[in-house]
Structure formats: C-alpha cells, structure tokens
Amino acid sequence: MERFFKEKMSRREFFLRGIQLLAGLGIIGYFFSVFLKKSGGKMGIKAPLREAMFYEKLKGKDVQCQICFRKCIIKDGQRGFCRNRENRGGKLYNIVYAKVSALQIDPIEKEPTFHMLPGSDILCFGTAGCNFRCKFCHNWHLSQRSLEQMSSIYEIKPEAAVDYALKKNILALSFTFNDPIAFYEFVYDTAKIAKQKGLKILWHSNCSMEPESLRALLKYTDAVALDLKGFTQKFYQDISEAKLEPVLRAAKIIKEEGVWLEIVNLVVPTLNDNPADMRRMCSWIKDNLGENTPIHFSRFFPNYRLTSLPPTPIPTLERAYQIAKESGLRFVSIGNAPGHKYNSTFCPRCGERIIHRVHFQVLGNNIVDGKCKFCKEPIPGIWT
C-alpha cells in the first residue's frame, strides 16, 4: 500500500517546493544564462573544440576512443556511439566541450546522494549524448540526441562554471542529466579547477568507463552515484544496449580509490524486479563494495520507449528494501515515492531516523560529527 505523510506544509516548505518546481521547468536555468552573459559565457555553439583525452591513432586517419568499454573505432569525419567524439583529420575531438544543454541548481538529494552534505544545493550540468541507449531514460531529450538536435545550448567554460558556484556559495558541482562520460573532458577540466578552489565534485553515471580514464577522473572526484541498471547481462543488452561487467569493474575501482560511492537501482516492473536477481545484486554489493555502501531503489514511471509499463508498485520497492537489509546492507532507501518512510535514513544500530527527508527536502538532520546523535554510531559519508 502506498504511504504518504498527511501533514500541512509550512510557508518555508511551500517556498522550497516552489523553487524545486521552477528548477524543473528550467526557469533557474534562465537566470543562470543571464549570469553567463555577464561572465564571459553565452548562448551559442562557438566554444573552441577540445581534443579528446584517451584515444589511440590507428592506420590512416582512423582513431580508437579509450574512454568507455565500447572503444569505438572512428573513421575520419565520423563520430562515436555517444555522438560527441568526432574524428577530424585523424584527431579526435569532443564537440560538446563547454556546450551544455542543462544548467540548474538542485538539492543534492535529487542525484540521489544521501550521505554527502545533506540539505545542500549543487550546481548541475548536462549536455547531449550518452554511451547507453536506455529505453526508460527520463532525460532522453538530452541523452538520446546529438548536439545539433538541442533546442538551446549554454556556452560556458570550466572557469566560469566554478566562479558561479563560488559566488553563490554552492559547495559542490554535479555532472548529471545525461552521462558525464559523454562530456568527459569538460567534466575533467572543470573538476580539476573546482578542487583547486575547495569545491566538491560528484557525478551520476552508468560508470562504464575504462580503468585508465576512470582513475584519472576519480583523482578530482568526491562522490559517485552509480546507476546499476539491473543485475543481468540480458537486461543491460536488451534495455540499454550495454554490458554489465564494465560497470561492476568500475564500482570496485571507485571503492579502491577511496571515493564515496552510492548505488542507484531504478526498479522497472517485469524487467529487473526479479527477487532472485535483486538478492544476487545486494549480496555482490556487500561482498565487493562493503555493507556501508548505500543503495537507492527508485520508482520507475513510464517514459521514453517504455510507456506501456506501469509505475513500480510500492510493495515491489519495499520488497527490494527488505532483500537489501536481509543481505546485510546497512543503508537502504526508497526513492521517487514522496513521503515514504524509507526515503529517510535510519541508524543501523539504534534504528532512529537520522536524516528525515520528504522527497528532495531535508526536514531534520541528526548526524553530529559524522555520528548518530542518539547512539554515537559512526555514519559513513561526507558530512562537512
């Protein structure tokens, strides 16, 4: 049965939810475009090209991209699978560098990232293209299009992006919406500058990068929200035209590098909600990433090419929650179900609610100095 809190909103809550709605409508992005015009950024597509990182030159003018598991071989004048890396005369360029199609300020809980600076705002970036073809993608208007198909493009250099965050006292930058793999060079350059200025960096990704490119970016990364689409190769192939193994490899590398990791699993009815597969997934996470790795089970809503499916039933999400807890995972949440009890975070020792959330809004934070306020149990994460 679906559960929602039956409570009146305060004026402050009403205001905050209104701001979130405006962000969703892109109105905050409009005000950001005003800033761009004042700070050297502008609307347009005339930003200089950036030679791609991690590629090899082959015979003739062919090149092979080494960013993600696909390792696209790209002929002169053509682009790779992500639509963004173009071979021009034997050199590979990222054509969306400094050209973003989504700019807005969001609550960090929207990533979702629950164990990092709860209740804070993040400056979010997205552009065109992706190295996956997920049939359920709710950002398909970005991820499944090329640069030329974008209705608006914000031209902004990494330095301007960092300056804006500093002026607005925003603590972290996030690369999200479409996959940051598709605009890797912009993410890398911006993250490097941001870290020098004391800002934190997170990104939401399918994480199918090759080890070398992944480790290079992790040097300037504080946290990763990893989309684990499912736990079978069949699901990855049929629904995302991708592979599972590179994602699992990347998850291990992220933990090895000491970067904070949270797992996001969108539960799609009839496609990846098999209890046995979920149990295998949760056991793998505990055994390979550790019991303190948070996992978010997010509710699916019909979108893109999967509009014939219903929204995920709440009992299905609650069953996934129970499986994760039984598998030994200590921090499990349910997302995209505003008002659900398990949208909040609970202390694994005493059971008290230590972060009270309603959807993306934090109503209470009982973590003090990285510990549960009630029983002093250490709560892993990034709290300052």
C-alpha positions in Angstrom: 0.0 0.0 0.0 1.3 3.5 -0.9 2.2 5.6 2.1 2.3 9.4 2.2 2.6 11.7 5.1 -0.6 13.6 5.8 0.7 16.9 7.0 0.4 20.5 6.1 3.3 22.3 4.5 4.8 25.3 6.3 5.4 28.5 4.3 9.0 27.7 4.1 8.3 24.2 2.8 5.9 25.6 0.2 8.5 28.1 -0.9 11.2 25.4 -1.2 9.0 23.1 -3.2 8.1 26.0 -5.5 11.8 26.6 -6.1 12.2 22.9 -7.0 9.3 23.2 -9.5 10.9 26.3 -11.1 14.2 24.4 -11.4 12.4 21.5 -13.1 10.8 23.9 -15.5 14.2 25.3 -16.4 13.5 28.8 -15.0 16.6 28.7 -12.8 18.5 27.8 -15.9 17.2 31.1 -17.5 18.6 33.2 -14.7 21.8 31.3 -15.0 22.0 32.2 -18.6 21.9 35.9 -17.5 24.9 35.2 -15.4 26.7 33.6 -18.4 26.3 36.8 -20.5 27.8 38.8 -17.7 30.8 36.5 -17.0 32.0 35.6 -20.4 29.7 32.7 -21.1 26.9 33.0 -23.7 24.2 31.2 -25.6 25.6 29.7 -28.8 27.8 26.9 -30.2 31.1 28.7 -30.9 33.1 27.4 -28.0 36.5 26.0 -29.1 36.9 22.3 -29.7 38.7 20.3 -27.1 40.9 17.4 -28.3 39.6 14.2 -26.7 41.5 12.5 -23.9 42.3 8.8 -24.0 42.3 7.7 -27.6 44.7 6.0 -30.0 45.6 6.8 -33.6 45.3 3.8 -35.9 46.3 3.2 -39.5 45.5 6.0 -41.9 43.3 8.6 -40.2 41.3 6.1 -38.1 41.3 6.5 -34.3 40.0 4.4 -31.4 38.4 6.1 -28.4 39.5 4.7 -25.0 37.1 6.4 -22.6 34.5 3.7 -22.2 34.0 0.0 -22.7 32.9 0.4 -26.3 36.3 1.5 -27.6 34.8 2.9 -30.7 36.9 2.8 -33.9 36.0 6.1 -35.6 36.9 7.0 -39.2 37.7 10.4 -40.4 34.6 12.6 -40.4 32.6 10.3 -38.2 31.5 10.2 -34.6 31.5 7.5 -31.9 28.5 5.8 -30.3 28.0 8.6 -27.8 27.5 11.1 -30.7 30.1 13.5 -29.2 33.5 12.4 -30.2 34.3 13.3 -33.8 37.3 12.3 -35.9 38.6 15.3 -37.8 41.6 14.6 -39.9 42.9 11.8 -37.7 42.4 13.7 -34.4 39.6 13.0 -32.0 37.6 15.9 -30.6 34.8 16.3 -28.0 32.4 18.5 -29.9 30.2 19.3 -26.8 33.1 20.7 -24.7 31.8 23.8 -22.9 28.4 23.5 -24.5 25.8 22.4 -22.0 22.1 22.0 -22.6 21.0 21.7 -18.9 22.1 24.0 -16.2 20.4 24.3 -12.8 20.7 24.4 -9.1 19.3 21.3 -7.4 19.2 19.8 -3.9 21.9 17.2 -3.6 19.2 14.6 -2.6 18.0 14.7 -6.2 21.0 12.8 -7.5 20.3 10.9 -5.3 23.3 11.3 -2.9 22.1 10.9 0.7 25.5 10.6 2.5 27.0 13.8 1.3 26.3 17.3 2.6 22.5 16.7 3.2 20.3 19.6 2.5 22.8 21.5 0.4 22.5 22.8 -3.1 24.6 21.6 -6.1 25.2 23.2 -9.4 24.3 20.6 -12.1 25.5 20.3 -15.7 24.3 18.1 -18.6 24.6 18.1 -22.3 23.8 16.0 -25.3 24.6 12.4 -25.9 25.3 9.2 -24.0 27.1 5.9 -24.4 24.0 3.9 -23.4 20.6 3.7 -25.1 18.3 3.1 -22.1 14.7 2.6 -23.1 13.4 4.1 -19.8 15.6 7.2 -19.7 13.7 10.2 -18.3 16.4 12.5 -19.7 16.1 11.1 -23.2 15.7 14.6 -24.7 19.3 15.2 -23.8 21.0 11.7 -23.6 19.4 10.3 -26.8 20.1 13.4 -29.0 23.1 14.9 -30.7 24.4 18.4 -30.3 22.6 19.6 -33.4 19.3 18.5 -32.1 19.5 20.6 -28.9 17.0 23.5 -28.8 19.3 25.6 -26.5 22.9 25.5 -25.7 24.7 27.3 -22.9 28.3 28.1 -23.8 30.3 28.1 -20.6 34.0 27.5 -19.9 35.1 25.5 -16.8 36.4 28.6 -15.1 33.1 30.4 -15.4 31.2 27.4 -14.0 33.4 27.3 -11.0 33.2 31.1 -10.5 29.4 31.0 -10.5 29.4 28.3 -7.8 31.7 30.3 -5.6 29.7 33.4 -6.0 26.5 31.6 -5.0 28.2 29.8 -2.1 27.4 26.4 -3.6 29.6 23.7 -2.1 29.6 21.1 -4.9 29.3 20.7 -8.7 27.5 17.8 -10.2 27.6 16.3 -13.7 24.4 14.5 -14.4 21.2 14.5 -16.6 22.9 12.7 -19.4 26.0 10.7 -18.6 29.2 12.6 -17.8 31.1 10.0 -19.9 29.7 11.8 -23.0 31.3 15.1 -22.0 34.3 13.7 -20.1 36.8 16.3 -21.0 34.6 19.2 -19.7 33.9 17.2 -16.5 37.6 16.6 -16.1 38.8 20.2 -16.7 36.0 21.7 -14.5 36.6 19.2 -11.7 40.3 19.9 -11.6 39.7 23.7 -11.3 36.9 23.2 -8.8 39.0 21.1 -6.5 41.7 23.7 -6.5 39.1 26.2 -5.3 37.9 24.0 -2.5 34.7 22.8 -4.1 33.4 19.2 -4.0 32.7 17.1 -7.1 30.1 14.4 -7.7 28.7 12.8 -10.8 25.9 10.5 -11.6 26.9 7.9 -14.2 26.5 4.4 -15.6 30.2 4.1 -14.8 31.1 2.0 -17.9 34.5 3.7 -18.2 37.8 2.1 -18.9 40.0 1.8 -15.9 42.6 4.4 -17.0 40.0 7.2 -17.8 38.0 6.3 -14.7 41.0 6.5 -12.3 42.1 9.8 -13.9 38.7 11.4 -13.2 38.5 9.9 -9.7 41.5 12.0 -8.7 39.2 15.0 -8.7 36.0 13.4 -7.5 34.5 13.2 -4.1 31.4 11.1 -4.7 29.8 9.0 -7.4 26.1 8.0 -7.8 26.4 4.8 -9.9 23.4 3.7 -11.9 23.3 -0.1 -11.6 20.6 -0.7 -14.2 20.0 -4.3 -13.2 22.0 -7.4 -12.5 21.8 -9.5 -15.6 23.6 -9.1 -18.9 20.4 -9.7 -20.7 18.8 -6.6 -19.1 21.8 -4.4 -19.9 21.8 -5.6 -23.5 18.1 -5.6 -24.2 17.2 -2.3 -22.4 20.4 -0.3 -22.5 22.4 -1.8 -25.4 25.3 -2.1 -23.0 27.3 -4.5 -20.8 27.1 -5.2 -17.0 30.7 -6.3 -16.4 32.4 -3.0 -17.1 30.0 -1.3 -14.6 30.9 -3.9 -11.9 34.6 -3.4 -12.6 34.2 0.4 -12.3 32.4 0.1 -9.0 35.3 -1.9 -7.5 37.8 0.7 -8.8 35.8 3.6 -7.2 36.0 1.9 -3.8 39.7 1.1 -4.3 40.3 4.8 -5.0 38.6 5.8 -1.8 35.8 7.9 -3.5 32.4 7.9 -1.8 30.0 5.6 -3.7 26.2 5.3 -3.7 24.3 2.8 -5.8 21.1 3.7 -7.6 18.8 1.0 -9.0 15.7 2.0 -10.9 13.3 -0.8 -10.4 11.4 -1.4 -13.7 8.3 -3.7 -13.4 8.7 -7.1 -15.1 12.2 -6.3 -16.4 14.7 -6.1 -13.5 12.5 -6.7 -10.4 13.1 -10.4 -10.1 13.7 -11.1 -6.3 16.5 -13.6 -7.0 18.4 -11.2 -9.2 17.9 -8.5 -6.6 19.3 -10.8 -3.9 22.3 -11.6 -6.1 22.9 -7.9 -6.7 22.7 -6.9 -3.0 25.0 -9.8 -2.0 27.5 -8.7 -4.6 27.4 -5.1 -3.4 28.0 -6.2 0.2 30.8 -8.7 -0.7 32.6 -6.4 -3.2 31.8 -2.8 -2.1 31.0 -3.2 1.6 28.0 -3.2 3.9 28.1 0.6 4.3 27.5 1.3 0.6 24.1 3.0 0.3 21.7 1.6 -2.2 18.7 3.6 -3.5 15.7 1.7 -5.0 14.0 4.2 -7.3 10.5 4.1 -8.5 10.1 3.8 -12.3 7.5 5.9 -14.1 6.6 5.3 -17.8 8.9 7.3 -20.1 10.6 7.3 -23.4 10.2 3.9 -25.0 8.7 2.1 -22.0 5.4 4.0 -21.8 3.4 0.8 -21.8 4.7 -0.3 -18.4 3.0 0.8 -15.2 4.8 2.7 -12.4 6.7 0.5 -10.0 4.3 -0.8 -7.3 5.3 0.4 -3.8 5.3 -3.2 -2.5 7.9 -4.1 -5.1 10.2 -1.4 -3.8 9.5 -2.4 -0.2 10.4 -6.0 -1.1 13.7 -4.8 -2.6 14.4 -2.8 0.5 13.8 -5.9 2.6 16.1 -8.0 0.4 18.9 -5.5 0.7 18.6 -5.4 4.5 18.5 -9.2 4.7 21.6 -9.3 2.5 23.5 -7.2 5.1 23.4 -3.7 3.6 23.1 -1.1 6.3 21.8 1.9 4.4 18.9 1.3 2.1 16.4 3.9 0.8 13.3 4.1 -1.5 13.2 7.0 -4.0 10.7 8.6 -6.3 8.0 7.9 -3.7 7.5 11.2 -1.9 6.5 10.7 1.8 7.6 7.1 2.0 9.2 6.2 5.4 12.3 4.8 3.8 13.1 7.9 1.8 14.7 8.8 5.1 18.0 7.5 6.6 18.0 5.4 9.8 20.8 4.5 12.1 21.7 0.8 11.5 22.5 0.4 15.2 19.7 2.1 17.2 17.1 2.4 14.5 16.4 6.1 15.0 15.8 8.4 12.0 19.0 10.3 11.5 18.1 12.2 8.3 14.4 13.0 7.8 13.5 13.6 4.1 10.4 14.2 2.2 11.4 13.6 -1.4 14.3 16.0 -2.0 13.8 18.1 1.1 15.6 17.5 4.4 13.4 18.2 7.4 15.8 17.0 10.0 19.5 16.0 10.3 20.6 14.1 13.4 24.1 13.4 12.3 26.7 15.1 14.5 30.4 15.0 13.8 29.7 12.0 11.5 27.9 10.1 14.1 24.3 9.2 15.1 23.1 11.8 17.5 21.3 9.2 19.6 23.8 6.3 20.0 27.1 7.7 18.6 27.3 5.1 15.9 29.7 6.3 13.1 27.8 7.0 9.9 30.0 6.9 6.8 29.7 9.7 4.3 30.9 13.2 3.5 29.3 15.5 6.1 31.4 18.7 6.0 
